[in-house]
Structure formats: structure tokens, C-alpha cells
Amino acid sequence: MASSLTRRRFLWTTGAAGMGLSAIARAQSPAVSPNAKLRVLSIGVVGTIGAEDRRQVASHPLVEIAGLCDVDAGALAQAAKEHPQAFTCRDYREAFASHGDEFDAVIVSTPDHSHAPILLTAMAHHKHVYGQKPLVHQLEELVMVEKALAARPALVTQLGNQRMALAGRRAAVAILRQGMLGKAVEAHVWINSPNDRTYFNLDRGLAEPSPPPPDLDWNLWLGPCATVPYRSGMAPVVWRSWWNYGSNGLGDWGCHVLDVLFYAYDELQSPIAVLSHCPQAPNPEFHPHPCRTTVTYAVDSTNFAHRQFPIHYSDSAQAPSRAALGLPAGKFADDNVTVVVCEGGVLTLTAPGRLEVWREGKLTAGLKMPGLPELPPLNHWHAWVDTCLGRKTELRSPFKDALRITEAVQLAVKASRFRGQELRWDRASLSFTNHQEASDTLVRRHYREGFAPPQV
């Protein structure tokens, strides 16, 4: 049953997680026998993807949904019908403070702004984590998660980029890693998002303050963000367009279309620069669209044709010229596409996994390329569960890989505030070395008291 979280209990919990003063901080990851069930807490149980994540994980025969947590009472009641034995609560902090010994792993399927506070709380309490994309909302949070991974190496983590399990996408990684098309020159990636008013405030209209929906705990929904009045078009679903809560179209789809690049090329560690072109002027409340962004990496490897590798990443279905890519006239097979231009050919890959290889204008179906490894079926959600249970499997994508993907995504998202200005990024100092204002405004947020991510 839901209950209020006492201040004493909350302070004890966050203090122990952040400062390492309790037995929790000294313990190892949850001891789960391969023959036991994995007890899972689902946070964000319906929403845009929460129901699918929960049901896919629950479909594993060795999973028990032990707890349900959601700031929306209606969503919580809906999920509770499917899992009547699970405990329920509205506040994720209560789940860890009052029920921490009842679950081993956590699904985080909440809006972007609350990802890092929740998943870092889970890691502080030695829970395995499945976290939705983009992994974090703030650039500083990349380092927070990186430190948590170093402190909790036994934890099993997974990003919600389920398309990486598709055979075509895994084959694309193999083709590029093995250098079948020669040295890489550049990548072009584009998505059709934002394109759906169900999830986006496409007009960027600012409604008048109004009472929140009766089932929504607005204070808990805001979480780490500053207290502001509710306005129609903010929550519970239409939040992606908002600067403080979502990551717009680029963040919505980035991890689904950029992932293969980071699996193919280990050299793509951290970008050196980002440049965004957006016709819309910066807006204090909303992300702009359409945007065209170039994220540049410095590389020194025989896998690349040059010392720089640019990724051109666009939203709003802004596809590049096929002629410029050396492709014949026609249309791309999807509106969410990854193209890698190499010296020996061009690889095109749709989000659903349709893979094509073009050499001198001739097409080869990607899955028929010689030298590919076997690509047996892979259930993305079950792979996480199996790994938590100690079973060896192919895990795509653990947080160590998700950090590289998310860094590129969020740099593209954030740079839209300084359109037409190339920002030189230095991950080590968490700063844009040529732009103090960008460093001051794009890297971190001031967390509301009681909702800051714990230091793991």
C-alpha cells in the first residue's frame, strides 16, 4: 500500500546511499541464484513505454514483479490488476526506504528528467537496473553514472534500446567492425520525430496554469526540477518537447539509431565538438525543431579515413541527398535511418533492422554479406534478466555503452540553444571550452531538495 515517506527515513536512506555509511554501501550486488526468481520493481508502470517494459520483463519465467511505483494513481491501479501481489507506492524513495529488501532489480521507465535520480538511487542500493533512453537528461549525470558503475561493477545494467537485438542491426555492427567496407568517412543519421502530438507539444504553446489531473501527483512528477505550476500539455505524457523534462525528437530516438556506431567503433569515446542548425529561435520552455546537428569525434585509427569522424544527426525526417551519398535515385526504406559512408561502400540501416550495402551503385542485402557471425534470436528484455540471474548472454546495451550513446544524443539536444555556434566539448572538465555561457547553462541542473541523485 502507498504511504507517506517520513523525513527521518528518507534522510537516512539518501545519506547511506550518498556517503557509504551503512552496510548497504559495503555489501555486494544482490545475491540471486540462477534458479531463483528475479524480483523486480517497476517504476513508471504505464506511460509511453513503461507498460511494455514491465510486461516484457514479466514474461520471463523467472521474474516476479514485486513492486509497482508511479506518480499517476490511475496508471498504478491499472498495473496492480496485472500484479495483485506486488507492493505499490507513488514515491520511488519510499520503495527503497520501506521495501528495499523485497526486490533485486529495477525498471526505470519515467520521463527523462527523473532518470538519473532514480537509477542512481537504485545503484546506491545495489539493485540491477534497466533504464529507459536517453539514459540521463543532464551532461553532468553521465559522469555520475560512470562513477556509480565503477563503484558497483557487479550490477547488471541495460539501456532500453530494444532494436539493438534485431538481426539486421547486429549484422551492421559486424560489417563495420570487421572493416568489410573499408575505412569509415562519416555517418548520416536522421529520425522522423517529433511527429506525434500524443507525445510532443509540436506548437510549443504555453497554456495557462491549471490544476493537474486528479490522479497525478504533480510534486512527485516534477521530482528534481524546480516547482512550477501545472499546465496542460506537460504531463502525464506530453513532456518530451519541454526543455526541463524531455529531450525532444533527437533524444526520443537517438539511442535507437546511433547505437550501432558505438558498437562498431570503440574509438568513438567522447566528442570534441557539436554544431546545431535550427531555424527556430531558442525558447526558454521548449526544444526547437527541425534541427540538423553535427557531432564530431577525434579519431586516430586505421578504421577511419580521416582524423575526424563526423556524425550528422537530424530530426523531422531531414534525409540527406542520396546522390551525395553515392546511392541511386529512390527513397529510403524508413524515416529513421543510419547511414555510414566508408571508402569501399555505403551501409544503410533502418530502425527496424533493414540492412543494405551499396558498392559502386550496386545493392547487396546486408544479411547476405559473407563472413557474418551467426545471429540467433535475442530477446532484449530477457537478456537483462538472464544476465542478472548469472546466465551468459548477449547484453545490448549495458550502461557503459549507453553512456557513449547518450553523450552524443544529449550534446545534439543541448547545442540547439546556441544554434549556429560550434561548441567545443571537453568531457574531462564537463565544459565547453570555447563558450562559458554554454558551460554554465547546458551541463547541469540545480536539483530540488530531496530529489538530487545520490553520490554512489
N, C-alpha and C positions, 0 to 999 in steps of 0.2 A: 504494500500500500504506500501511496505517496505520503510524505511527512515533511515538516519543515526541518531545515538543517540548522542545528544550534551553532552559534558563533564559536563556542569553545571547541566543538568537534571539528568544525571547518578549519580553524586556525591550527589545530593540532595536525590535521591531515596535510594541509598545504605546507606547513612548516617541516614536517617529517619528509615530505617528498622533495622540497626545495633544498633543505640543508643536510639531509642524510643523517638525522639524529636518531632514527628509530631502527628497529630490527628490519623493517621493510627495506631500508636502504642498504642493509648488509646482506640480505637474502639473495638467492639466485632466482632465475626466472621460474615461473610456475612449474612444479613437477607434475607433468601429465604423462601417465603411462600410455604407450601406444594402444593398449587395449581398453583404456578408459575413454569416457566421453569428454569432449572439449566443451566446457561451459562458457557460453558466450553472452556478453551484454551488448545489446543493440541500442545505439544512441542515434536518434533520428530515424524513426521506425517506418515512416512513410515518405513524405516529401517528394523530391524529384527522383531519387534513386534508392532511398532507404528501404522501401518495401522489397525491391528486387535483391538488394544485398542481403537482407535478412533471410528471405526465402531461399536464395541460392545456398547460403551457408547452412541454413537449417535442413536443406535437403541431403546433406551429408549424413550417413547413417550413424556416425559417431559424434554428432553435435547435439547439444541441448541448449536451447535458448533460455538462459537462466534469468535474464533481466531485460527490461524494456524501459527506455528513458526518452522522453520527448517533451518539449515545451508546449506542444499542442495536445490538449486533453482529448480532442476528438481522434487524432491520429493514434494516441496511446491506447484508447479504448478499442479502436479497430484492430490494432496489433495484438492486444490482450486476448481477443477472441480466438486468435490462432495459437496463442501460447498461454493458456489459462494458468499454468503452474509458475510462470515467471513473475518475479517481483516487478513492481512498476514504480517509477518516480518521475518527476518533472525536471529536477535539477541534477545534472551529471555529478556534481560534487557530492550530493547525498548518496549516489550509487557507490562511490568509492569509500565514503566515510561510514556508511551503515551496512553495506552489502559486499565489501571488498573481498571477503573470504568465500563468496558464493559464485564467483566467475573467474575464469582463467584468461579470457581474451575479450577484445572489444572491437566492435564495428563502429566507426565514426562516419556517419552519413548525414552531416549537418551542413548549413551554409558555410561558405569559405572562411568567413571571419572568425569562426569558432573552432576551426580545425586544430590549430596548434595548441590552444589552451587545453583542449580535451585529450588529444593524442599524447601530449607530453605529460598530462596527469596520469594517463594510463601507463605510460612507460615508467614514470616515477614509482608506480605501484606494481611494477614487474608484471604487467599484462601484455600479452601479444596484441598487436594492433593491425586491423585492416582499416586504412584511411582513404576517404574519397579524394578525388582530384579537384583542383590542384592541391598538392599536399599541404601547403601553407599559404597564407594570404599576404604576409609581410616578408620582405627580403631578409630581415634580421632573424626571422624564425627558421630560415634554412640552417643557420649556424646553431640555433638552439636544438634542432632535431639532430644535427650532426654530432653534437656533444652528447646528446642522450643515447645515440647509437653506440658511441664509444664507451659510455658508462654501462650500457645494458646489451652487451654483444650477444647474449643468448636469446634475446627476444626475437620472435618471428614477426616481420612486418611486411605489409603488402599495400601497394597503391591500387586504387580502383580503376585500372586501365585494362579492362577485361578483353578488349580487342587484341591485345598482345598475344592472347592464346590462339588466335586464328592461324591456320597453317600458312596462308599467304604472307602474313606479317613476319612470322618466324623464318620463312624462307627468304624474305627480303634481307633480313639480318645476316643470314648465312651467305648470301650472294655478295653483300657488301664487305663483310668481314674477311671473306676469302679472296677479295680483290678480283672477282670474276669480270668486272667491268673496268678494271684499271684504277688509276688514281682518281679520287673524288675532287671535283672542282667547286660545286656549290649545290645547295638544296633550295627548292621552292616548295613551300607548304601553304595550303590555304584551306579554309573552312567556310561553311555557309552561315554559321552562327555569327551574330544574333539574328534570328529569323522567326521567332515564335513568341507571340505576346503572352502565352501561358507562362513563360519563364523570364521574359525581358520586358522592361518598360521602354519600348522602342522609340517612343516620342520624347522620352526624358522629361515627362511632365511632373511637376511637383504639386501634388494635391494638398489641400488644406489639412491641418491636423485633425484627427478624429479618434474616437475610441477604437482600440484594437478589436479584432474578432473575439467573441466571448470565450472561446476555447484557448486562445493564445496568451501565454504568459509573456508579455512584451518585455519585461525587465530581464527575464532569463534569455529570451531570444537575442536581445542586444548583447548580452554576455560581456566581452571585453571592450566593447565600443562605448563611446560617451552616451549618456542618457539624452534621448531626443524624443519628441512626440511621435506617435504612430501616424502614418499617412497611408492612404490607400495606394496600393501598388508597391509596397515594401515587403510584406510578408503575409502568409507563411511561404509562398512560392516565388513570387516575382521580386527577387532580390539581386539577381545576377548583374543587372545594369548599374547598381548603386556602387559608388566608389568605395565606401566604407565596409561593404558587406560581401560583394561578389567580385568576380574578375572578368566580367563581360564575355563576349564570344571567344576571345583569344584564350582566356583561362578555362572556359567551359569545355573546349575541345582540344586544347594544346597537348595534353598528355596522351590523347588518342592518336595524334598524327605526328608528333615529334619523337615519340618513344623509340622508334626503330633506329633513328640516327644515333642515339646514345648507346644502344646495344651494339650497333655496328662499329662505332668508333670510340674506343676508350680514350682517345686523345681529347675528346670534347669534354673538358673538365669544367671550366668556368669561362664565360665570355669576357672579352676585353672591351666591347662597345655595343651600344644599341642605338638605333636611329629609327624614329617613328614619323610617318607622314599621315596626318588625319585632317580632312577638310573642316571638321567641326572644331570650334574654339574650346579650350578647356572649360569644364563646368565643375563647380565645387561639389556637386552631388552625384554626377553621373559619369560613366565612361563614355568616350566618343566612339563612333563608328560611322563609316568604314575606316579601317586603318591598314596601312602597309608598313611593316617593320622589318628591319634587317638586324639580326643578332650575329655578331662577328666573333669568331674564335681564332686565337693564335695557335698554329699547329706547326710542329717540326717533325715530320714523319713521312716515310715513303708511301703511306696510304693516301697522301694528298698531293695535288698538283702544285699547290702554292703554299706559302707560309701563313695564309689566312684562309679560313673556311667560313663563308657567309651563309646564313640561313635566312631566306626571305620568307617571312611569315605574315599572312594576310587573313583578314576576316571578310565577311559579307560576300563570299563566293567570288573573290577577285582572282581569277585564274590567270596565270601568265600566258604569253604568246606561245602557241605550240611551235610555230615556225622558228622562234628564237631558241627553242629548246632542241631543235633538230627533229621534231616529230611531224608526221604527215598531217594534213588537214583533217579536221574532225572535232569531236567533243571528248572531253574526259569522262570517264565512266561514273563519276560521282562528284559531288560538290565538296567533299572532304578528302583531300589528296596530298600525298607526299611524293615529291619528285627529287631524285638525286641524279645530278649530272656528273658523269665520270668521263675520263678521257676515252674510254672504249665503249661507251654507250650510255643510255639513259634508262633509269629504273623508275617506273611509275607504280604507285600503290594506293589503293583506295582504303578508306577506313574499314569497310567490311572485308578487306583482305584480297581484293582482286589485284593480282600482280602481273605486270607486263615489263618486258625488257626489250628495248629498241636499240638496234645496232645498224647504222647506215640505213636508217629508214625501214628496216625490216623488223617485224614483231616476232618475239618468242614468248610463249606463255611461261611466266616465271616459274611455276611449279614443275615445268618440264626441263628446267636447266640441269645439265649434267653435274654431278658432284654434290648434290644437295643431301643433307643428312635425312634420316627418317624423321617424320614429323607426326607422331601419334597424336590422337585427340587429347586435348588438355582442358580440364575444367578449371578455370581461373580461380573461382572461389574455393573449390575443393582442394586445390593445390596448397592454398594457405592453411586450410585445416589440417591436411596431411602433414605439412611441414611442422605445424605446431605439435602434432602428435608424434613427431620423430621419424616420419616416413620420408625417405628421399624422393624428391620430385622436382619438377621444373617450376621455379617460382618467378613470376613476372608481374609486378616489379617490386622487389623489396625497397625499403626506404632509401638505402644507399644509392640506388639507381634513380629512384623517384626524385631525390634532391636535385640531381643534374637536370632532369627533365623540367622540374618545376622552376628552377632558377631561370632557364631560358624563357619559359612561359611568363613568369611574373615580371621579368625585365621588359618583355614586349608590352605587357599590360601597363606597367608603370610609366614607361617612356612616353606614352601618349599625352601626359601632362606637359611635356616640353617638346611638342611636335616640331619637326624640322631641325632639332638640335641634337647632334650626336653626343651621347653621354658615355664617357669612358669609365668602365666599371672595374673596381678592384675588390674582389671578394674578401681578401685578407683583412682589409680595413673597413669593409662594409660601407664603401663610399664611392661616389662618382668623382673622380679625381679632378675633373675639369669643371665641375658645376656644384658649388656649395649649396645652392638652393635645392637642387635635386637631392643631394645627400640629406639635407635637413627635412625634406618632405616626403620622400619616396621609400625610405628604407625601413622605418619602424613606426609603431603607433604607441600612444600613451594608453596603457591598459587601465580599464576601470578597476577600482579597488575590489579585490576579492575574485577577480577573473583573470589575472595575469597567469601566463604559463609558468609552471614550476621549473626551477633550475634542477635538472636531473644530474 
